[in-house]
Amino acid sequence: MSKVSFLNPLNSLNLRQKTILLIVIIILVLVSVFISSYSIDTSTMVTNFIARNQPPSFEHLFGTDWLGRDMFTRTIKAVNSIYCIVGNLLYKKKSKKSA
C-alpha cells in the first residue's frame, strides 16, 4: 500500500464508486436542507433593528442584513422554496408527458 493511497482513501475507488458516493452525498445535503428549513425557528426572520449589519457569528452564521434579519435562516428558507418550485415544475412536466 503506497503512502499516497493511505492519505487519500478515494484513490482506491473506481469512477463508478466515486460517482455513486458523490450522488449520495448530494442527496444527503439536499435532504438535510429540506428538513432543516421546516425545523428552523422563523422568529429570526423578524425585523430587529438592534441586530442589523452584524458580521457572521455563532448566533448568526451568515450575519444579518440591514433590517437585522438572520441571513442564514433566509438562505435556507429560500433554497427550500426553490426546491419546491422546481419539484412542482418537474412533476407537472412529467404528468403532461404521461397524459
N, C-alpha and C positions, 0 to 999 in steps of 0.2 A: 504494500500500500504506500503510495507516494505521499509526501508531505502536503502537496497541493490538494489532493482529494480528501485528505483528513481535515484540512481547514475549510474546504468548501464541499459539503455533502451533496450539493446539487450536481457536481461533476459526475457522480455515479448514475444519475438518471438519464434516460434517453429523452429524445424530443417529445415523444408522446406522453411520457410520465410528467415531464415539466409542464406541458400544456394542460394536462388534467389538474395538476397541482395549482396552476395559476387560475384556472376556471373555478376551482373550489374556493380559493382564497377570495376571488372577486365576489362570488355568491355569498360567502360569509360576511364580507364587508357590506354588501347591499342589504342583506337581511338584517344585520345589526343596525344600520342606519334607519331602515324602515321601522324596526321595533322601537328603537330609541326615540324616534320622533313622536311616538304616542306616549312614551313614559316621561318625556321632558315636561317640567312644570312651565306652563305658559305665563306665569306671573313675571318671569324675567323679560317678557316681551312688552311689558307695560312701560310707558314713558317714565323715566326717572332722571330729572334734570340734575340731580346731585351727582349721579354717576356718569355723566356724559364725558365722552372723549377719553375714557380710561384706556391705558395700554393693556395688552394681554397679561393676564394673571391667572392664578388658580381659581379665582372666583368667576372671572370672565375670560375663557380660553382664547377668544379672538379679540377681546377688548369690547368696548362699547362704542356706539355711534354718537352722532351729535345730539340725539334725543335721549341718550342714556340706556338704550336697549342693548341687550346682550347679543352680540353678532354671531356667536356660535349657535345659540338657540334659533336665531333667524335663519342661519345657513342650513341647519338640519331640517327645519320645517320646510324651507324652500326646496331642498333636494327631495323630500318626501312628496311634495306637491308635483314636482317634475316626474317622479316615478309614477304617480297616479295618472297624470295626464298622458304620458307615453303608453302606459299599460292600457288605458281606455282606448287610445287611438289604435294600438296594435290589435286589441280584441275586436274592435269594430271592423277593422280591415280584414281580419281573419274570418269574421262571421259573414261579411259580404262575399268573400271568395267561396265559402261553402254553400251559400244560398243560390 
